[in-house]
Each structure stands twice: as structure tokens, then as C-alpha cells.
């Protein structure tokens, strides 16, 4: 039985007109990973319900029957290191990796998703078209615009598409550098028909997304996912999920959430509530009451990360009754100084009380997310985290307590985009590992070395293209990046420049020509509120 045969579709594909656009929509990973992506599901369903698009799917391990001469090939790109698979799939389709090498005989290659919306520049030369922002309106506008110029030549298509809001055609922009290993001097369109700035598109409706397919072959088996909120009102100053996706939007309870859940639970008994700050939905309690109806007694409920002060005993009891054993909370640090600096409005007492409520409500485990390497952090802040975790363990001794911990990585379009990755972070993770083990806390650090690579992608520019291609040839390991930097020395800036250096507020950033929710002037104000003395 192939993987596709287990799918239960929650939409009806449309019959096609006489001359539909042949389109391959790819996810650069295995099917089980790709089909669990709500974003991928939504865009695929959108294409499938248009009469003027014939869409087929492609994953790294499985594919539908692909057209011999597709007009468009698209990628959903949600994890930076999947770029290797994008290049593999392009080669599999016999499409040149560089957009500039493609001819009239090749399809247009587009990409979308959080990686490309944040900072597409390290990958820009692989794509003809990049879609910036939410897919709800953007996908239809893209296809409608393509239809208008479908019979034009390749360059005419790109120039026409580039005039549609949210559509970025990288090859129509020229990047100048102060020198080959220095800062960016300017990013300008090649002619006056191309907009100087491309603006991310934001969907502002109150009907948010829900699964369009349920399958036992998904990484989360048979799950039906519902987006409860989009973005986050907390605006922690390092957080891409908040700043990139502003404004905070909530799904209508009656108009979006309940109809979606009623539909989805006809196909499965596993429900996932998604969003960066699910419990901050203004009608979250009413939503829980709806899910707790006797008719849904067999439903297994999964819930994304929740805000600390919303973890009540009732919430814990509700989750326990719906077969959830643990809860996840982002706290970032046990240090009040650090939390204030990053705009994390949270007190230690709330964190401890959340663990007490979780234990009383019958949950078996609680997982916290922390971070090291934030600006102005010192050893006293690490000690504060250890002490706080000890207090949590003492207050809720029967609860399995975990601290997952990452290294701060600067993200585009956030107030901390000008900071580098702190080289002391690796030692700080080791310090927490040693001290939290004594406190009976399960410590799970993310790899510092891979955080460095993530920082490289986060703040990279087009000069990284050669490096990414070399890294792929060398085996796509941590050592591959070091080897590639060594080989390309003198042809691009150093690893330190991209990853560890603090950047100047005045310099041109790789994404300066791409506009999101807030302008740089506002981000600088937020940075100055956080650190009155500025970057040091």
C-alpha cells in the first residue's frame, strides 16, 4: 500500500478546465514530515480546488505521477537545512540549480514558507519566485498573475509577477557590496518597473487554517490540526514567530474553530490545537468546554506551547481527561533581569504555580523551554535558572520536569537581529547540564554547533550560495561548513561576520529590501527599550 492511499481528504478536488497549469508542489523532506505541515496541506488543497491548476505532489521518498513538462515547480520550505533536499529534487527533475541558468524549456521555480519569508537571501539564487507571507491570498494572486502572462517569455513572466504584492523575484535585484568580504552597500531593482521594496502579505481574516487531510502515515498519526491563533501578543524581542507574523490574530470560535473541529472529528479522534500562544485566545475556556462535551470523550487532545499564567488546575484536568500527559511552557530564563530585557512578562511565582497546577490536575510531566546566550546574560542568570528549576521540582515533586534549552540565534525582522551568537553559549549549556542534573531536572540542550549553522542561515546573504553548494558536496555535516569556509576564504565574509559579530544599526541588512510588519525604526526603538545602552 502506498503512502497516499491512507489519506482521508477533507476537501473535494475540482475538475480541471481544458488547459490547466501543470504544477508540481514539493516538500523537501519525507512524506511523513511534509504531510504533517499544515502550511503544505493548505497550499496543496488550494491548488487542488482551482480548475485552472493540475497539481501533483513530490516528496523526497514518494511522488505522484509527475508531468513531463511542468510549467511551475513549488517548494514549501520550513526548515533551513532542508535546502539540500530542494537541490536534490531540482536535479531529480532535471532543472538547473541556479535560476539564472534556466531557459524557456524549464519551469518557473517558486518557494514559500517561514524560512523564505524571514530571510530568503542565502537561497535566493535557487528560486525564480519567492512568495513572502501568508498563503491565503498570496497563492491565488500568484496563479492569477501567472495566468495573465502565461504565454510570455521567462523574463516577461518574472517582471510581471514582481509587480504583484508579496512576490519577490530575486534575479530582478542587484546586490552591491563594499567589497567581496565586507558589508552590503545596496540592494536595488534592475529597472523602474520592479518595486524597490517587496512587502510581506498578511491575511487578516478570523477564519484560520485547519487540516485538509488526515492520515495514519503523518508524523503525528491521524492528527487533525486547527490553528487557534496566529502570531503572539507577547512580542519577546528575539522571537521570529511573534515579530514576523504580526499582528496577533484569533480564529472565530463560532465561525472557524467549532465548524472545523466538528468536521475534523468525523475522520479521526486526535485533535491538535496550534498556535504560538494558544491559551491566549479570548474564548479559550469556551473552546475547552466545547471539546469536553461527552460526545468527544474518546478524543485525544494535543496542545501547542501555552502561556504560564494560563495553566490552571482546570486546564490540566481537561488535558488529562483527553489523554494528554504533559504540557509545554516557554520561560526562556529563570532570571528576572533577562526576562525583563527580552520582554517576557513572567514571574518565578507564576512558573512554580503552573507546575503545581499541572501536578494537581493530573498531568505527569511539564517541559519548559529555555535559552542561553541572550544579550547581557552572565553566570548569575544561569544560577537563577538553576534555582528556579529546583524550586519547581520541590513544589511539584511527582511531575517529570524537563528543561529544553537552545542557544540564542538572531532572527531577521526582530529587535535582536543586530546581535550575534554568543561564543560562550556552549559552556553555558554545559554548566546548566551539570547543575540541573543534581536537581533532578531532565536537561535537553539543543546542539550549539547546529545553532551556529542556524545563525549562518538566519543572517546570510547571497554570497553564501557557493558555500551551501560546497557543503552539500562535502556531505552536509558540521565539518562540511568549516571545510567550505576554508576553501572559499577571501571570496565571502568570515563565519564570525555572519554568526558572531554584532552588526551596526545603520548597515544595510540582507533583507533590507523586504518589508514585514514593523519597519527597522520601530525595531530599533524596541531594542533601545530593552537595552538603553545599546549594543555592546
N, C-alpha and C positions, 0 to 999 in steps of 0.2 A: 504493500500500500504506500503510495507516495505521500509526502507531507501535505500537499494541497487537499487531498481527499478527505481529511478530517475537519476541514473548515466549515463552520456554520456562518453564513453571511447574514448580516443584519441590514442589508440594503439590496436593492434589485438592480443589477447592471442593465443599462439601457441598450436597446438595439441600435445599431450604427447606421448612419446615412451612407450614401453611395461612395463617398471619398473621405473617410476619416483619416486623421493624422495618425500615423503609426508611431507609437511611443513606447519605449522600454523604461520602466521605472525600477530602479535598482536600490538595494540596501547593501552597503559594503561589509556584510558580515553574514553569518549563517542564518538560515530561515528562522530558527527558534528565537534568535535575538531580534531580528528585524521585524517579525510579525508581532512582537511584544511592544514595539514602538507605536504609541498612539498617533504620533505625527505621521508616521509612514502609512498606517491604516487609513487615516483621514484623506491624505492626498491621493492614495490609490483608489479609494471609494469615489472621490471627486472625479477623477479621470474616467472611472468605470461608468459613471452616471451621466456622462456627456455623450451625446450622439455623434459628435464630431471627433472623438478620440478613441482609438483602438489601443488599449494599454495591455502590456504583458509585463510580468514581474521577473526580476533577476536577483538572486542571492549568490553568495559565494559557493554554496553547496547544492543548489537546486534552481531550476528555472522553468518557466512556462515556455511554450513553443514560441520562439522569438522570430520577429520579421527579419527577412534578409537585408532589407534596406530601410531601417527606421529613419524617420525624419528628426526625431528628438530622443535623446537619452538623458534620463534624470537620475540624480542620486540624493537620497536623504542622508545627511551627514551629521551625526550627533555625538561622535567620539573622535577626538583628533587623530589618534593613532590608526584609525580605520582608513586613513588616506592611502596606505599601502594597498588595501583591497580595492580602492577606487582605481588605482593604476593597473592592478591585475585585471580587473573587469574590463577596463578600456582596451587593454591588449587582447583579451579574450574576444572582444567584439571587433578587433582589428581597426581600432580608432587611435590615431596618434595621440600620445600623452599630452603634448603641448598643443594648446588651442591654435597657436599661430601656424602650426604645421597641417592643419585640417583644410581640406579643399571642398569644392561644391559636392563632391561624392560622399562626404561624411555628414553624419547628423550633427545638429546643434547639441552640445552637452551642457546641461544646467545642473546646478546644485542648490540645495536649501537646507535649512535646519539650524540649530543653535550654534554650531561651530562656525558656520559661514556668516551668520548674522552678526556674531560677536567680532571676529576678525578674519575675513576671508583671505588676507594678503599672502600668507605662506603658500596657499593652494590656488591662488588666483589664476596662474598661468595654465592650470589644468582645465579650466571651465570657460566656455563661451559666454555663459549667462549665470549670474548668481542672484537668487531671489532673497531679498532681505525682509524678514519679518514674519508675520502671521499668515498662514496659508489660506485662511477663509476667503478673503477677497483676492489675494495676490495670484493664486493659481488660475482662477478664471480670467483675470485681467491679462495674465501671461499668454494663455491659449488664445484669447480673443485678439490680442495684439499680434500674435504669430499668424493667425488666420488672415489678418489684413495684409501681410507682407509675404505670405507663404510662397508665392511664385517669384519673389525677388532673389538676387544673389546673396551670398553669405554676408557680405559687408552691409548691404542694404537692410537685411534682416536685423543685424545687430544694432545698427543706427536707429532703426525704427523701434525696436524693443527697448532701447536705452531711454527712450522718451516716455516710457510707461513708469509711473511711480513705483519705487521699490525694486526695479530691475536694474542690476548693475552688470555691465559688460566690461570686464577688466581690461581687455585689449584696446578699449577706446580711451584709456587714460595713460598718461605718460608720467612716470616717476623719475624725478631727478634727485641725485644725491650730492652732498657737499664733496664727498669723494667716495670711492667704492667701499671703503671700510668705515665711513662716517655716517653722520645723521642724514635723514631725508631733507632735501632742500625744498621740494614742491611736488604736488600731485595735481595734474591739470588734464582736462579733457583734450582730445586731439583736435576737435573743432567746436565751433559755436553751437552746433546742433545738439551737442551732448551736454547734459546738466553738469555743473561744476560739483554739485553735492547730490548724492543719492540718499533718499530718506526712507528709513525702515517703515514698513506698513504695519499699522496696529489695528487689529479687529476690536471693536468697541461694543459688540453686542452682549446680551446677557444669556444667550444660549451657547454654552461652551461645549467642548467636544466629548464624545463617548465612543466606545469601541464600535467598529464596523464589522468586526469578525471575531469569533470565539473559536479557539482550537486547543485540543489537548497537547498539541506539539509546541505551543508557545513556552518560553522560558518560565513564565508564570502560568502553569497549566490551567486551561479553561477559564481564565480570568476575564471578567467584563469590567472595563475601566471607565470611570466617569470623572471628568475634570470638574472639580468643585469650585476652585478659584484659579485665577491666572495672575502671575506676579506675586509680590509680597509687600504689605504696607510697612514693614519694619525698616527697610532700607539700610541694612547693615552695609557699611561703607566699602567692604571688599566684595560684595555679593553680586555676581553676574545675574543670577536668577531674579533678583529684585530690580536692579537698575536697567538692565537690558530690556525687560519686558513691561515696564511701567506703561500705563497706570494699573493699579490693582483693580481687578475685575472679579465679580462674583456671578456664578450661574444662578438664574432664577430658580427658586425651589419648585414652584408650580409649573413654570414654563419650560424648564430644562432638566432639572435633576430627577424629579419624580417620574416624568414620562420616560426618560432614558433608562432609569433603574427598572421600571415596570417591563419595559421592552427587553432589556438585557437578561433579567432573571427568568425569562421564559426559556432561555437557551442554556443557562448554567446556574449553579448555586454559589459561585465565587464572585465576590464584588470587591473592586478596588477603588477607593476614593483618592483622587490625585490632586496635587497642588502643593506649592511651596509652603503654604500656611493654611491647611485645610480647616483647622478648628476656628479660624478667624472669620469664617463665613458667618454673616449676621444671623442666619437662621440655622446654624449647625445643630442646635439642640432639637429643633423641629425635624431636621433631616434624620438624626439618630432615632427619634421617636417613630418616624415612618419606617425605618429599617427594622425596628424592634417589634413590628406587628407579628402576631402569631403565624401568619401565612408565610413569613420569611424565617421561621425557626431553624430551617436547615441551611441557611445562608452562612457562608464563611466570609468574614469581612476583613479586608486589609486596608490599612490607612497610612498615608504618607506621613512624613515628619510633622509633629504638632508643636504648637507653642506651649511653653512650660506652664503658664498660669491658666491654661485651659484643661489641664489634666486633673479632672475631678474624679472622685471615687465613682460617681455615676458613669462617667465615660469609661473608666477602667472596667466596671462591671458589665457595661454594654459590650465592650470589645471581648471580654472573657466569654460571655454568652454566645458570641458569634465566632468562637473558635480562634480568636487572636490571642497569642500567648505573650506578646511583648509590645513595647511602644518605643518610638524613637524621637529624641528631642535634640535640637541643635543648641548648644550652650556656648560654644567657641572657647571659653576660658572660665576658670574659677576665680579669676582676678577681676575685681570691680573696676580697677583702673582700665584694664584692657577692654572690658565690655562697654564702658562709657566711651572710650575712644572710638570704638567701631560702631557705636550707636545701637548696641544690643541692650534693649531696655529690660533688664532682668536682675533680680537679686538672688543671692545664695539661698535665702529662706524659701523662695518660690521653687527653686530647683529641688531642695530637700523635701518640701511639701509634695511636690509632684511624685517623687519616689514613694513617699508614704501612701499617697492616694492610690498609686498604681498597685502597691502590695495589698492594701486593704480591699481593693476592687477585684483581686483575684489574679492579676497578671503575674507571670513567672519571671519576666525579665524586663529590664529597661536598658536602652542603649542611648548614650549621649554622643554627640558629635563635637569634637574639639579641634583646635587649630594651634599650631606653634608658628613662630616666625613673623607674627604681626608687628607692625611698626611700634617702636618704643617698648617692646617686651624685654624683660630681663629675668634673672633667675628667681626673683621674689614672686613673679607672676606664675612661674611653673610651680613653685611651692604652694601658692594659693590654690592652684588646680588640684594638687595632691590632697591638700587639707579638705577641700570641698568634697572630693570624691570619698575621702574617709568618712566625712560626716554623712554623706548619702548612704554609704554602706552600713554605718552604725544605725541610722534611722530606719532602714528597711533591710534587715539582715537576711531575710528569706528570698529576696529578689536577686536574681543573677544580674550583676551590674557590669556594663561594658562601656569603655570609652574608646570610640573610634577616633583617630586623630590624623589630620592631614597637615601638610605644610602650606603656609600662605603662598598663593600664586597670584600675581597681579592679573586682573582681567580688564579687557577693554571696556570703555564706557562706564567705569566705576570711579569713585573718588580716589581709590588707591592704585589706579592704573600706572601712576608715575613711579611707584616703588618697585624695587627688585626683590627677588627671593633671597631671604637671609641665609647666609652660608652656615650660620650656627644652628640651623633648624635640625640637622641630622643628630647633633649632640643632644639637643633638647628633647627630641623624640626618645633617645636612649635614656636620658635622665628620667623622663616620665615612666618609661618601661620598668626601670629598676625600682622606682619608688612606689608605683601603683601595684606592682606585684605583691609587695609587702602588705598592702592594704586590702588584698583580696579582690582587686578590681581586674577584670579581664581587659587588658590594653591591646588594641589592634591598630597599630600605626600603618598609614599608607607609606609606600616607598618614597623616600626623599629623592632618590635619583630619578625616579619617573616624574616626580613633581618638577624637577629641573627641566625635563623634556617638555612637560606641560607648559611651563613658563616660556620656553622657547617658542612653542606654537602660539601661545597667548599674545606675545608681543612681537612676533616675527613679521618680516616684510617679504617682498618678492625675491630678495636675494637668497632666501632660504630654499628656493625651488631646487637648485642644483644639489644642495645638501640633502634634501629629502630623497631625491633620486639616488644619490650615492648611498645613503643609509639603507635604502631598500635593497640595493645590490649587495651590500655588506651583511645583510641578514636581519635587519630591523631589530637589533639588540641595543642595550645601553652602550656597549663598546662601539657599535657602528656609528653613533653620533660623534663620539670623540675622534674616531678614525677619520670621519668625513670632514670634521672641522680642521683636523691637522692637514689633510690633503688640500683643502680649499683655503688655507691660510693666505691672507693678502687679497683674497677675492670677495670677502664679505666681512662684516664686523665679527668680533670675537663672541664666544659664548657668554662671557661676562657682560658685554654690552646688552645683549638681548635679555638675559635672565637676571643677573645680579645687580646691575647698576641702577641707581635712582636716576630717573630722567628729569630733564628740566621742564618746568611748566610751559615754557614758551616754545618748545621744539615741535616740529611737525611730526605727528604720530602716524603710524602706518595706516590707520583708519580715519584720519582727519577729514577725508572727503565723504565719509559715510556718517549719516546723522541718525541718532536714535532718539530716545525720549527726552533726554536733557542735553543742553549744549555744554561745552567744556567750561564755560564761565560758571555755570551752576555747579559742576563737579568740583571746580576749584574752591568755590565757597563752602561746599560740604567738607572738602579736605581741610580747609582752614578752620572750620568749626571743630573738626576732630583734633587737629594738631596746630594750635595757634602759632607755634614757632616754625611751622612749615616743614618741608622735607629736610632731613638731616642724615 
